[in-house]
Amino acid sequence: MPTTTDLLSGFSLAASNTLALPSRAALYARITSAKQLTALVDRYALAPRRFVLGSGSNLVLTGDFDGLVLHMAISSRALADEDADAWYVRAGAGENWHDFVQWTLARGWPGLENLALIPGTVGAAPIQNIGAYGLEVAERFHSLSAFDMRTGESVRFDRAACRFDYRDSVFKQEGWHLDGRFVITEVTFRLPKRWQAIADYAELAGDLDARGIARPDARQIANAVIAVRRRKLPDPARFPNAGSFFHNPLVEAVTAERLRAAHPEIKLYPQPDDRVKLAAAWLIEQTGWKGRDLGPVGMYEKQALVLVNHGGATGADVLALTRAVQRDVSEKFGVKLKPEPVFQPSSTASF
């Protein structure tokens, strides 16, 4: 591995993405401190493109990357501050997300338990606004520090500046595309001292009920979340995958009513903003894609929302299956599924 600001050329990324797709980076640097980024700005300001890589768990590599890959490995965990209402816990961008969640619980700082076992790094969590079982990271987010690769300065983003939305943030949104310019180096979370359990999500509630737990604490919720996720989702070491592959679509109420009239059994989840969330897994199942393959890739037999690599797949194979599933869901329901993972190089993917 390169040290300080050393770079490698023609670096293989096959082991750095959980879909195990082949790809090479023209330039690659493993970042273990924010100081390295200053040197890289000075020396490689004219790199044609930059891409920030975490654990590669929410990524589809569609080919070789002709720019500079910054592989984040900044590791740190600390209680940054505390007041009467909350603990403020800070972590480096390269920290493993699940390990960080477990660490906060071990220290008696609940609040992230519903997000246990989500693959990825701390730095990627606010970019995607990760969420599961009734909680989004935006609800526990306080602020982040990011390095501006254009100016060479450190910038602070608070919750408002991140413009969080469903599985979205300012770093991904149309017209902004700040990911690649701003490299997140650390994130601070606000964990409330007046903690309340979030355990009414159907699968989570069912697991707790099966365990005979009526009033769960944070650790019990985390354990239930871990159990549910392990039952549903394949181990990337056995079945390379990128987790949930499609967003659950959000539609207007009138569209939801049209779908209910045509498909009375459809699963609908009203949202606070009057939109309605659809279950992407259910839509995919109804089109016959659950457990069905297209070449070396397929939708997982136990969870239709997960795309798996059975071995030897390329980014082109993933793109072909993505578009086939989108086409069939659109034809049957008039709903366009949007992939969750980031596609790189992005210019080769159009949805």
N, C-alpha and C positions, 0 to 999 in steps of 0.2 A: 504494500500500500504506500502511496506517496506521503511524504511528511511535509510539515509546514506548508509552503505554497508551491511545492513541486507538483508538476502535472504529468499525467501519463497520456500518451497518444494511442489511438486505436483501441481503447479500453473496452473489453467485453462487458455488457450490462446484463447478460443472460442470467447470472446469479443474483442480480440486484432488482429483479421484478418477480412477483409471486405467481405470475402467469407463465414464467420460464420461457419467455419469447426471446429469440435471438436479436441482438442489436449491438452496435459498437458506437462509442462516443469518440468524436475526433479529438477532443480534449476532456480530461477528467481530473477532478481534484476532490480529495476527501477533506471536508472542512470540520475541524475540531475546535476552532475558536473564531470569534468574530474578527480578530486581528488579521487572519489570513485573507479575509475578503478585501481589506484595504490594499494589500499587496497585489491581489488579483486585478483589482480595478486599475491600478497603476500600470500593470504589465500587460493586461489583456483587455483593455477597454474596447478594442476594436474587434473582439471575437464576434463572428457573424450572428451567433445566437447563443442564448444561455438557457439552461434548464435546471431547476432545483429538484433534486431527488431525495426522497426520504427512504422509506423501507421498500418502495416500489409495489405497495399492496393495493394501490388504486390507480394502476397505470397499464396502458396498452402501448407497447412499443411496436410501431408500424413499420419500422425500418431503422437504418443507421441514423445517428444524430450528428449533423455536421458542425455543431458548435461546442460550447463548453458546458459540461455537466458538473454541477456543484452538489456533491453527495454529503448531506448534512449529518454530522456525527458529534455535534456539540452536546455534551452531557453535563447536567447539573440539576440538583433538586434542593429547594430550600423554602423555609417559611419566610416570605419577604416582609410580611407585616401582619398585624392583627388589630382589630378594634372590637367594640362591644358586640357587633353584629356578625362578623365574619373573619375567617382566616384567608390571607392572601398568599397563595402558594405559587412559586415560580419554578419553571423547569426549562432546561435547554432544549432547543429544537430537535436535537437528535435522540432524545430519550424515547425509549419504547413506550407507546401509549398505555398498554395494558399494565406493564410493570409500574408505571407512574401512578395509575389508578390504585393498584394494590398498595403501593407505598403510602398514599394519602390515607387509605383506610386503616393501615397498620398504625398510623400515628394519631388516629382518632379524629380525622378531618373528613367527614362524610360529604357527599354531594355529587360524586362522579360515578357512583356504583352502577347506575343503569347503563353506563358506557363501557363496562368491563369487557374485555376480550375483543374489542374492535382492533383490527390490525392497523399498524401504521405508527407514525411518530407524533410527538407532541407538536412539532412545528407544522405538520400537515393538518392537524385537527381543526384549527380555525379556517383554513383555506376552504375545506370541504364543508365546514359546519357540521361535523359528524353528529349523528343522532341515532338513538335506538331506545325502544321500550319506554316511550313517553318523555324523553329528555333530549335536548340538543345542547351541544357544547356552548352555543351562544348564551344560554341561560346561566352558565357558570363562568363565562369569560369576563375578565377585567381589562386586560390590555396586553399588547405585545410589542416587542422591539424588533425592528427590521433594519437591515442594511440596504441603503439605496445604491445599487450598482451604477447608477447614472451620475450621482453627485459625490459618492464616497462618504456619505453621512449616515448616522444612525437616526431612525425615525420611530416615533411612538404612535401606535394606533390604539385608540380606545374602542369601546363597543360600537359607538355611533359611526366612527370612521370605517369600521369593517363592513358596514352595510349588509349584515347577515340576512339571509333568506333561507328557504328550505334547501338544504344541501348546497349552499351557495354563500359567497362572500364577495367583497370588492375585488379580491384577487382573481376571481374567475368571471366576473360579470361582463356582459357585452358592453363595449365602449371603454372599459377600464383595463382589463388584462394586466394587472400589476404583478402577477406571479412571473418571476424571471427578472423583473426590475428590482423588486423588493424581496430580499432574502430574509425570512424570519429567523431570528437567532434565539429568542426566548419568549415564553408565554407565561402570563400571570393569570391565575384563576381565583375567583372569589367564591369561597365555600361557606355557605351560611351556617351560623351557629344555631339558629332556630330551624333545625333540619326537619323536614317532613318527608315521609316515604312516598315515592311514586311507584305504585305497584298495581295499578288497575289495568295495565295492558294485558289483554286476554291470555296470551301464552305465559307471561310472567306470573300473573295471578293464578293460573292453573298449576304451575309448578310449585308455587308456594303453598297452595291448597293441598296438593298431593303430599307435601312434606308436613302438613299439619301446622303451618305457621300462619297465624291470623294477624299478628302485629309484628311484621319483620323489622329488624334493624338493618343498617346499611350493609353490613357484611352478609347477612342472609339474602338480601336482594342481589348483591353481586354474585353470590354463589348460584342463585337461581338463574340469573342472566347467563352466566358461564355455561350452566347445564343446558339451557335452551339453545344457545348458540352452537354448542358442540353437537347437539342432536340434529340440528338443521343444516349446518354448514360444513363442507368438507375441509379436511386438513390440507393446506397448500403443499405440505411435504409429500402427500400421497396423490392429491389431485390438484395440480397447479390451477389457481383461480385468483380473481381479484375481488372476492366478496360479492355483495349484491351488485349486479351489473347494470341494472336499470333503475332510474328514479321511479318512485310511486307517483304517477301523474296527478297533477292538481288541475281540476276543471271547474268551470263555472257551474252554479247550481242548476241552470237550465239544461246544461249538457248532461249532468248527472241524472236528472229526471228523465231525459230522453233515453239514456242507457238503461235505467231501471225499468222503463216501460217495455223495452225490447228484450231485456235480460233480467227478469225479476230476481234471479239468484245472485246478481252482481254484488260485490262487497263495496260499500260506500262509507266514507269516514268524514263527516262534516268538520270543517276547520273554523277557527275563530274569525277569520277574515271573510266568511261566507262562501269560500270555495269548498270543493269536496275532493278528498283524496281517494284515489282508486288504488287497489292492490295490484301492482304490476305482475306479481307472481301468478295471481288468479287469471289475469288477462292472457299471460303466456301459456298457462296450462290449458285454457280453453281453445287455443289454436293448435294444440297437440305437440308443443315443443318440449314439454317436461320429459326428460330422459331421452330426448332425440338428438342425434348427432348430425353434423354437417362436416364431412372430412374428419380431421383429427380433433375437432372441438365439438362441444355439445352443451345443452342446458342440463344441469345436474339432476339426476333421477330422484333425489330426495328434496330438492328445492329448485323450482323452476326459475328462480331469479338469479341463480349462480351459473356463470359460464365457466366451463372447465376445459383444460388442455389435457387430452388423453396421451399426449406425447408427440413431439416433433412439430407442433403447430408453429405457424408464423403469424405476424401481425395481419397479413392478408387473409388468413383463415378466420381470424377473429372478426375482421371487418365484414367478411362475407356472411358469417352467422348473425352478427349484429343487424345487418340490413335485412336479412331474411326474416328474423323475428319481428323487427319493426314493420316490415311490409305486411305480414300476416295479421298482426294486431291492428294495424291501421285499417286493413280491408274488412276485418270482422267487426270492429268496434268504432272506427273513426277516431281513434286516439293515437297520437304519436308518442312512442316511448323515447325517452332521452337517456343515453348511457351515463352512468355515474363516473366511470374512470376518466382520467386525463389521457388523451391520445397524443403521442409524440412519435415522429414529427407530426405536428398538428395539421400541417398543410395537406397531408395525404388523406385525412379523414374529413368527410363532410356528412352531416346529419341534418 
